Amino acid sequence: MRLITFFSLLFISTLILYGSPKTISVSSTKEFKKGNDTLIVYVDVPGLTSSDKYTIRVRSAATKNKWVAVFAHYTYNRAAELGGKSVPMINNGNKLLSTTVYHYQKFTSGWSHTYGNIEMSPNSPVEVEISAKNGFEIGGKDFYKAAAHPSQRVLKQPIVEKGKIYFTIDKPAQIVIDINGQMDDFNKALDDKSPNQDYVAHTVSLFANPVMQKPSIGERGVFVVEPGTQPTTDPSKYTTLYFKPGVHDIGRNFKVYPGKKYFIPGDAIVYGSFNNLGLPSVGGLQSGENIKIFGLGTISGARIQHPSYENEADVNGKEYKTITIDNAMNTEVQGVCIVDPANHSVNLNSWGGRPDRTQKVTFARWVKVISWRANGDGIGSAAVVEDCFIRTADDCSYVKGDRRRCTFWKDANAAVFHMAGIYTDFPIVIEDCDVIYNRTRGVLVGGVFVQRAEGEAKQRTVNVTVRNFRISDPRSNMPTFNLYSKDGRGTGSSFSGITFQNVTISHPIVGGRKQVLKGCVEVPWNGGIVFDNVIIAGKKLTNLNDFETNEYVSDISFLN
């Protein structure tokens, strides 16, 4: 009965938020060109209601300096509308305690994120306007200040004129605009002293993407999926499955096949999850080989609940994850926005269980993740993750492959980088990334780089370089380095072979907490960790004085 209630509430709330389907318009995407300057704007998702908080507009030389509205998507934490009280999990018919509402974090209940997508040429300035919709205010005030994150990705920093925000970009980037300091000046775990913890943050982003090569309707091998219809499940009928503009619902567990592409344009949203679980090899291809899921559309898990609330055989919840591809080889997820995943967002589990040591075989590029639930982790085991935006209430990513030019935001729990499963037989580079918010609701086991007494109980030799990495959160209550090999739950790994180079932590941890590096008699941290030009609040790290540490830590190197 409780599950029926869950789906009833979800269905009703979806109708309220998104409305009933509308007639598909051919004008939901607009393309503007001037010489080599291209600007593509997604102005509508037919059948989907836009954000009730913000409007987004852009203009450039390609639009003849005329403003063009960008469709403002809207995703939010549904804990309150689903009752606001903890709901027991189900395991083989048994009810287990939970601190969440169907895995939605109560801590961020009601929080929302508005976002819009464009495509643009590099070195072609685009001006962006963000304004309030229907009298929306933040903190009971009109917009009076704004900041862009990451700030170095913006050509002209935001200004506020007559209650509207303006900024300029000149290259593709994932940009968050904090308005009235609702995130920069305020950390709910530290600053909200109200009895009901009722602070709600409504944030906004512009996702400016490179111009993407797309399939064409009518092209050989392209099978078109009309909104409101189910896609074909026969892979012999297509090379590319093309979801037309509008609203689609494919349900949980939609199968993707080797050698096939799945295209979701920026004026489409697909509710459901994609995977290749249980599929055999086909025509000499591994079951996860040569698969591509791409486009600038949205894949939403809002109509799927977390597996812990269903008494199902899939105990690992793989089919509940937004994208899961096992035995992946030359497989890529590109451009899509993944919102409200029921479980993990992107799992590309490569052939043999790990990236090939001589070539990178799984890729996530320009993917955006906005996740509100526990276990709604970001991008997992892809070998290469580039130019992605990852906002989660739980773990953002894992040290299992290269990560470049990514932006991370952690709201409530766990790690930006979970480190327990680092591969030991090939080098990993994490570079030119930004952590704009590193927050927790009060559980002291998270941070940016986190080893939390998990994995093999021994010191493991790895080859990891973290360089040109920035943590800019002004109100963080979590360490950047939270590394320990033993806690009350047990004993795990320590590591040798990690270099942190040119890492800038702009602000100290609020409340006076220190970084953490602790070993134990069974598993010490005994050499092989290098801090090379690590800056904390303007001060170069030269020793362990900024750390909580113990006698089981030795031979740590500090350079420059």
Secondary structure, 3 states (H helix, E strand, C coil): CHHHHHHHHHHHHHHHHHCCCCCCCCCCEEEEEECCEEEEEECCCCCCCCCCCEEEEEEEHHHCCCCEEECCEEEECCCCCCCCCCCCEEECCEEECCCCECCECHHHCCCEEEEEEEEECCCCCEEEEEEECCCCCECCECCCCEEEECHHHCCEEEEEECCEEEEEECCCEEEEEEECCCCCCCCHHHHCCCCCCCCCCEEEEEEEEECCCCCCCCCCCEEEECCCCCCCCCHHHCCEEEECCEEEEEEEEEECCCCCEEECCCCEEEEEEEECCCCCCECCECCEECCEEECCCEEECCCCCCHHHCCCCCCCCHHHCCEEEEEEECEEEECCEEECCCCCCEEEEEHHHCCCCCCCCEEEECCEEECCECCCCCECCCCEEECCEEEECCCCEECCCEEECCEEEECCCCEEEECCCCCCCCCEEEECCEEEEECCCCCCCCEEEEEECCCCCCEEEEEEEEEEEEECCCCCCCCCEEEECEECCEECCEEEEEEEEEEEECCCCCCCCCEEEECCCCCCEECCEEEEEEEECCEECCCHHHEECCCCEECCEEEC
